[in-house]
């Protein structure tokens, strides 16, 4: 993963995936001075890469010219080429694999020659508008496969801000066999210019939080919302562009952006009933604390209060745009 997030989230992500049996974790620090490096380097199995000027020169990329997704893809391909593992997956810090059985067993059962395994995303949703107690609190929305008729009957006025019912991505992530000579994208690998085919693994989900707290999500959209409209439309597409354009307006009203967040991220009783009718909701709490602590030897501060305090410290002028 390529990260620039509060240290507790980075460490929690690393600890969780080591607990699932990962033999290697490659963490590319988008900020080469990120202090989380010191915590990561003492964890067995973690390879820390500081994305400084020398790193980008080796990758033949100018950071100033590269979008975040471009940097992520370059780094993922670098990890793919250097790893000694047989399978690898590119994740964001707010994505956690949730297998029903050991990952090695699932790979053995579902893998086919020259194909990758696609892991379906489940996106966290809050069940009420109150302040969450944990950054992992809530249930999960499941995207529908194929085309669902009458989206607006399910999501009403929120439809244009969602993709298959999710605020983030619906494509999931690719678990890929190594040593294939592939180029790694954010969601799928490619072989030269050929799109490769993947197979869904029904016994494993990708828990995507798309904002570990309401403030985390709001800061994500605010990073784009201050840009001129033509730049927003050039950089973003579809539902994410619509979110950012709406956020520009809602942030000018006291409490407006939080209300917009809740409109998209909270599943109330009526919406839950509609999602249940289409098998698009999972009420399965994610409680990874014991596994993370067992791997790291301690438990990072994953309280909402602590996490948001770190976000405010890092946010700079972005918070000035919130009313």
C-alpha positions in Angstrom: 0.0 0.0 0.0 1.0 3.6 -0.6 -0.1 5.6 2.5 -0.3 9.0 4.0 -2.5 8.4 7.0 -2.4 8.6 10.8 0.0 6.0 12.2 -2.6 4.0 14.2 -4.5 3.2 11.0 -1.4 2.2 9.1 -0.2 0.0 12.0 -3.7 -1.6 12.5 -3.9 -2.4 8.7 -0.4 -4.0 8.8 -1.1 -5.9 12.0 -4.4 -7.3 10.7 -3.0 -8.6 7.5 0.0 -10.2 9.2 -2.6 -12.0 11.4 -4.2 -13.4 8.2 -0.8 -15.0 7.3 0.8 -12.4 5.0 4.5 -13.2 4.7 5.4 -9.7 3.4 3.8 -6.3 3.7 5.2 -3.5 1.5 4.4 0.0 2.8 5.3 2.9 0.5 5.3 6.2 2.5 4.0 9.0 0.2 5.5 11.4 2.7 9.2 10.2 3.0 9.5 11.9 6.4 6.4 10.1 7.8 7.3 9.2 11.4 5.3 5.9 11.1 8.4 4.5 9.4 10.1 3.9 12.8 7.1 1.9 14.1 6.9 -0.1 10.9 10.5 -1.1 10.6 10.5 -3.0 13.9 7.7 -5.3 12.7 8.9 -8.5 11.1 7.8 -9.0 7.5 7.3 -5.3 6.8 9.3 -3.6 4.0 9.2 0.2 4.3 9.9 2.3 1.2 10.2 6.1 1.6 8.9 7.8 -1.5 11.6 10.4 -1.7 13.1 12.0 -4.8 15.5 9.0 -5.3 12.6 6.6 -5.1 10.6 8.4 -7.8 13.8 8.7 -10.0 14.1 4.9 -9.8 10.5 4.6 -10.7 10.9 7.1 -13.6 8.1 9.2 -12.2 8.0 12.9 -11.3 5.8 13.0 -8.1 4.7 16.6 -8.9 3.3 15.3 -12.2 1.7 12.2 -10.9 -1.8 11.8 -9.5 -2.2 9.7 -6.4 -3.6 6.8 -8.3 -0.7 6.9 -10.7 1.8 6.8 -7.8 -0.2 3.9 -6.2 -0.1 1.9 -9.4 3.7 2.5 -9.9 4.4 1.4 -6.4 2.1 -1.6 -6.5 3.9 -2.8 -9.7 7.3 -2.3 -7.9 6.1 -4.4 -5.0 4.8 -7.0 -7.4 8.2 -7.3 -9.1 10.2 -7.4 -5.9 8.2 -9.7 -3.7 9.1 -13.3 -3.0 5.5 -14.1 -2.2 3.4 -16.2 -4.6 0.3 -13.9 -4.4 0.0 -10.2 -3.7 -2.8 -7.6 -3.3 -2.7 -3.8 -3.4 -4.8 -2.2 -0.6 -5.5 1.2 0.8 -5.0 1.8 4.5 -8.8 1.8 5.0 -9.3 -1.6 3.4 -9.2 -4.9 5.3 -9.5 -8.4 3.9 -12.1 -10.6 5.6 -11.8 -14.3 4.6 -14.1 -17.0 5.9 -11.2 -19.5 5.8 -7.4 -19.1 5.7 -6.4 -17.1 2.6 -4.0 -19.9 1.5 -6.9 -22.4 1.4 -9.1 -20.0 -0.6 -6.3 -19.4 -3.1 -5.7 -23.2 -3.6 -9.4 -23.7 -4.2 -10.3 -20.8 -6.4 -7.1 -20.1 -8.4 -7.0 -20.7 -12.1 -4.1 -20.5 -14.5 -3.3 -17.0 -15.8 -6.2 -15.4 -13.9 -6.4 -13.3 -10.7 -8.9 -13.5 -7.9 -11.3 -10.5 -7.4 -12.3 -9.7 -3.9 -15.7 -8.0 -3.6 -15.9 -4.9 -1.5 -18.2 -4.5 1.4 -18.4 -0.8 2.3 -19.0 0.3 5.9 -22.2 2.1 6.7 -23.3 3.7 10.0 -26.6 2.6 11.5 -27.4 5.9 13.1 -26.3 9.6 12.9 -24.7 9.6 16.4 -21.0 10.0 17.0 -19.4 6.6 16.4 -17.5 5.0 19.3 -15.0 3.0 17.2 -13.5 3.7 13.8 -14.7 0.2 12.7 -18.3 0.7 13.9 -21.3 -0.2 11.7 -22.5 -2.7 9.2 -21.6 -3.1 5.5 -23.3 -2.4 2.2 -22.7 -4.9 -0.6 -22.6 -3.8 -4.2 -24.9 -5.5 -6.6 -23.4 -7.4 -9.5 -24.6 -6.4 -12.9 -27.3 -3.8 -13.4 -29.9 -3.2 -10.8 -33.1 -1.9 -12.2 -34.6 1.3 -10.7 -31.7 2.4 -8.6 -33.7 5.5 -7.5 -36.3 3.3 -5.9 -33.5 2.0 -3.6 -31.3 5.0 -3.0 -33.7 7.9 -3.9 -32.0 11.3 -4.2 -28.6 9.8 -3.3 -28.4 7.7 -6.4 -26.1 10.0 -8.4 -23.6 10.1 -5.6 -23.2 6.3 -5.5 -21.9 3.5 -7.6 -23.9 0.2 -7.2 -24.9 1.5 -3.8 -21.5 2.5 -2.5 -19.8 5.9 -2.0 -16.4 4.4 -2.9 -15.4 1.8 -5.5 -17.5 -1.2 -6.5 -14.8 -2.9 -8.4 -13.0 -4.5 -5.4 -9.4 -5.4 -5.5 -7.3 -8.1 -7.2 -5.4 -10.8 -5.4 -2.8 -11.7 -8.0 -0.3 -14.5 -8.7 3.2 -13.1 -8.9 6.0 -13.6 -11.6 3.5 -13.1 -14.4 5.1 -9.9 -15.8 1.9 -8.0 -15.2 1.4 -4.3 -14.6 -0.6 -3.6 -11.5 -3.4 -1.1 -11.5 -5.4 0.0 -8.5 -8.2 -2.5 -9.1 -7.0 -4.9 -11.8 -3.7 -6.1 -13.4 -2.9 -5.7 -17.1 -0.6 -7.6 -19.4 0.8 -5.0 -21.8 -2.5 -3.4 -23.1 -4.6 -6.5 -22.5 -7.2 -6.5 -19.7 -6.9 -9.7 -17.6 -9.8 -11.7 -16.3 -10.5 -12.4 -12.7 -12.7 -14.7 -10.7 -14.7 -13.7 -7.6 -14.0 -15.4 -4.3 -17.3 -15.8 -2.6 -15.7 -16.6 0.8 -13.7 -13.4 1.1 -14.7 -9.8 1.3 -12.8 -6.5 1.2 -14.0 -4.3 4.0 -13.7 -0.8 2.7 -14.4 2.0 5.2 -14.1 5.0 2.7 -13.5 7.3 5.7 -12.6 5.8 9.1 -14.6 8.6 10.7 -17.1 11.2 9.4 -14.3 13.8 9.6 -11.9 11.5 7.7 -14.5 11.3 4.8 -15.2 15.0 4.9 -11.5 15.9 4.6 -11.1 13.4 1.7 -13.7 15.3 -0.4 -12.5 18.7 0.8 -9.1 18.0 -0.7 -10.7 18.1 -4.1 -13.6 20.5 -3.4 -11.4 23.6 -3.2 -10.2 23.1 -6.8 -11.8 24.9 -9.7 -14.7 23.1 -11.2 -13.0 22.3 -14.5 -10.1 20.6 -12.6 -12.6 18.6 -10.5 -14.3 17.4 -13.7 -11.0 16.6 -15.3 -9.6 14.6 -12.4 -12.7 12.8 -11.1 -15.5 10.9 -12.8 -18.9 9.7 -12.1 -20.3 9.5 -8.5 -17.1 10.8 -6.8 -17.1 13.9 -8.9 -20.8 14.5 -7.9 -19.9 14.1 -4.3 -17.1 16.7 -4.5 -19.2 19.2 -6.4 -22.0 18.9 -3.8 -19.5 19.1 -1.0 -18.3 22.5 -2.3 -21.8 23.9 -1.6 -22.6 22.0 1.6 -19.3 23.0 3.2 -20.4 26.6 3.1 -23.4 25.9 5.4 -22.9 25.3 9.1 -23.1 21.5 9.6 -23.9 21.1 5.9 -21.1 18.7 5.0 -21.7 16.4 7.9 -25.4 16.2 6.9 -24.3 15.3 3.4 -22.0 12.7 4.8 -24.9 11.2 6.9 -27.2 11.2 3.9 -24.7 9.0 2.0 -23.1 7.0 4.8 -25.9 6.2 7.2 -28.3 3.3 6.6 -31.6 4.1 8.4 -34.4 1.6 8.8 -36.1 2.3 5.5 -33.0 2.0 3.4 -31.9 -1.1 5.3 -35.1 -2.8 4.5 -34.7 -2.0 0.8 -31.1 -3.2 0.9 -32.0 -6.4 2.8 -34.6 -7.2 0.1 -31.8 -7.2 -2.4 -29.2 -9.0 -0.3 -27.1 -5.8 -0.2 -26.6 -5.4 3.6 -24.4 -7.4 6.0 -24.8 -6.8 9.7 -21.4 -8.3 10.7 -19.3 -6.2 13.1 -15.5 -6.0 12.4 -13.6 -6.3 15.7 -9.9 -6.8 14.9 -8.4 -5.5 18.1 -7.2 -8.9 19.5 -5.5 -10.0 16.2 -3.8 -6.6 15.7 -2.5 -6.5 19.3 -1.2 -10.0 19.1 0.8 -9.1 16.0 2.1 -5.7 17.1 2.5 -6.4 20.8 0.3 -3.4 21.6 -3.0 -1.9 20.5 -2.9 1.4 18.5 -5.3 4.1 19.6 -8.2 3.5 17.3 -10.8 5.6 19.2 -12.7 8.1 17.1 -11.6 10.9 19.4 -7.9 10.0 19.0 -8.1 9.5 15.3 -9.9 12.7 14.7 -7.4 14.6 16.8 -4.6 13.4 14.5 -6.6 14.3 11.5 -7.1 17.9 12.7 -3.4 18.1 13.4 -2.6 17.1 9.8 -5.4 18.9 8.0 -3.9 22.4 8.0 -6.1 24.9 6.2 -8.7 22.3 5.0 -10.6 22.6 8.2 -11.0 26.3 7.7 -13.4 25.4 4.8 -15.8 23.6 7.2 -18.6 25.7 8.6 
